[in-house]
């Protein structure tokens, strides 16, 4: 059984999450800014389809990317030197979310639906949610978005409409997070793509220990600006 979050009830301990499906912890509640921030501070995130109740997750193990462990391949290093690409931050947050929500291949639906877009756009307006964007000739061709609390970044999704466009955004993000002293990027679930970029699984208990330390640092500026130097 999982906990139903009635009337602002608190989240249960993450150790109570199910093994199958891995990490399902609770259902119900709302996508209010207060609820979302409370969830992220406890290592919990929402993930559900349209028409379902809000589902809250904390999987074990947890996929993470340590900023200094990001892998830059030879081909990506060459792409990063391409002057046609421009990397911007926080200039098109909702556009990035909607691009991430677009169907991919045989995938018919998305968990990034209108309710999620509205909730995270509110967090963006609060200076908590951020986007990193790759542009070419004035067109948005790739990017990612996520949540920043203290020195912890929670990656949510990324998209690419040009070769290596999302990887360019991630390369600039990891470089800047290193300069800011961030300790970890939450990648949530294991995928071969994330693993190829240097992400790895750690036990949830280790994730929670690191998380509790990192979220207590002062927050970065509300609107992000990157240095864009020494990426590759």
Secondary structure, DSSP 8 states (H G I E B T S, - for coil): --EEE-TT-----GGG--TTTTTEEEEE----HHHHHHHHHTT-EE---TTS--EEE--SSEEEE-GGG----HHHHHHHT-TTEEEEESSSHHHHHHHHHS--TT----S--HHHHHHHHHHHHTTSEEEEEEEETTEEEEEEEEEEETTEEEEEEEEESSTTHHHHHHHHHHHHHHHHT--EEEEES--HHHHHTT-EEE-HHHHHHHHHHHTTS----SS------S--
